[in-house]
Amino acid sequence: MIYTIENKVMKIAVDTSGAQLASVQTKPDEKEYLWQGDPAYWTGRAYNLFPTIGRMYKNTYTYRGKSYSLLPHGIARYRVFQLADRTATKLRFRLTEDEDSLQSYPFRFCFDIVYELVGTRLNIAYEVTNPNEEDLIFTLGGHPGFNIPFGGGTFENYYLEFPERTQVTWHTLSKNKFMSGKTQPFALKDGVRLPLEHSLFDNDAIILGNTCRRILIKNTADSRQIALDYPEFKYLGIWHAPQTDAPYICLEPWSALPATEGITDDLETKKDMTHLAPGKTFRNVWGFEISE
C-alpha cells in the first residue's frame, strides 16, 4: 500500500513493501526527483537496509556456532511494514520479527522508519529497539536513487560535490564484487568534486569512507541540486546499474560494509556492527534537501 504526505513545497509517497520511498516531488510542478524503478535498469527505488548491508560471502554468516543464510541487504527490503503512525507531514512504519525472519536472523526486533517533511527537506529516521535479553546485532543503510537529469542538461552535466576538502578513502571491490579488504585514496577534482559518467560504475559501486558526511548532486546547466546528509553513517556507496547508461544515481549511507571476498563473517565480530543492549533503542537520522 502507498501512503503520501505533503507540505507547501514537497510531496512524498512511501510503499509499505520495504517501507521504501516511492516518489519525491516538488510543488507546484510535481517534478519527480526519485528514480521510478524502470526494470530496464533497476526495479528498486530506495531500499532500506537492515540488519546487514550488501552481500554476505556465499550469502552466509555465523552466530554462536550456527550458520544462517541471508539475502543481499538483509531482510527489511523484502518485508511489508505496518503503518504505525501518521500526521499531515510525518509517516512512521514498523517491522518486527516473524517465524520466517527468525530462520535467517535469530533475533526479535522492532525496526521503525520515520519520514518527516520539513520545508524542502525530507528527514528519515531509523529506530531500532531491542526486546531480547541479549545484545541485538545489526547495521543500517539507505539506498535512494535520484533521477538524473532532474534539471537541465544530460547525465554528463552532473557531478557530486563534497562541501569540504577531505582525504576520501576508497574501499575497493574484488572481481566478484565483494569487498577486497584493500583501500586507497580516491581522487576528487579540486579535492571535492566527482564528475559523473556511466563508466564509473562498470565494476559496480564506489564505496567511500572518511567523507565529510554531506554530499550534493549538482549540474552545470542550472542551479537545481540535491543535498544529502548522513551524519551518523561511516560509509557512502555511490552506484547505478553496472555497464549501462542508467539515468539515475544512488547515494547510499551505510553504517558498515558488505562481506570481504572469501570470508564468512561471524555476526558478533564483524566490523562496525551495532551491538544494542537489551531494552534500548538506537536512533539514526539522515535525509536530503532539494533546492530549485
C-alpha positions, 0 to 999 in steps of 0.5 A: 500500500502507498501512503503520501504526505505533503507540505507547501513545497514537497510531496512524498509517497512511501510503499509499505513493501520495504517501507521504501520511498516511492516518489519525491516531488516538488510543488507546484510542478510535481517534478519527480526527483526519485528514480521510478524503478524502470526494470530496464535498469533497476526495479528498486527505488530506495531500499532500506537496509537492515540488519546487514548491508550488501552481500554476505560471502556465499550469502552466509554468516555465523552466530554462536556456532550456527550458520544462517543464510541471508539475502543481499541487504538483509531482510527489511527490503523484502518485508511489508511494514505496518503503518504505525503512525501518521500526521499531515507531514510525518509517516512512521512504519514498523517491522518486527520479527516473524517465524520466517525472519527468525530462520535467517536472523535469530533475533526479535526486533522492532525496526521503525522508519520515520519520514518527516517533511520539513520545508524542502527537506525530507528527514528519515529516521531509523529506530531500532529497539531491542526486546531480547535479553541479549545484545541485538546485532545489526547495521543500517543503510539507505539506498535512494536513487535520484533521477538524473537529469532532474534539471537541465542538461544530460547525465554528463552535466552532473557531478557530486560535490563534497562541501569540504576538502577531505582525504576520501578513502576508497574501499575497493571491490574484488572481481566478484564484487565483494569487498577486497579488504584493500583501500586507497585514496580516491581522487576528487577534482579540486579535492571535492568534486566527482564528475559523473559518467556511466563508466564509473560504475562498470565494476559496480559501486564506489564505496567511500569512507572518511567523507565529510558526511554531506554530499550534493548532486549538482549540474552545470546547466542550472542551479537545481541540486540535491543535498544529502546528509548522513551524519551518523553513517561511516560509509557512502556507496555511490552506484547505478546499474553496472555497464549501462547508461542508467539515468539515475544515481544512488547515494547510499549511507551505510553504517558498515560494509558488505562481506570481504571476498572469501570470508564468512563473517561471524555476526558478533565480530564483524566490523562496525556492527551495532551491538544494542543492549537489551531494552534500548533503542538506537536512533539514526537520522539522515535525509536530503534537501532539494533546492530549485 
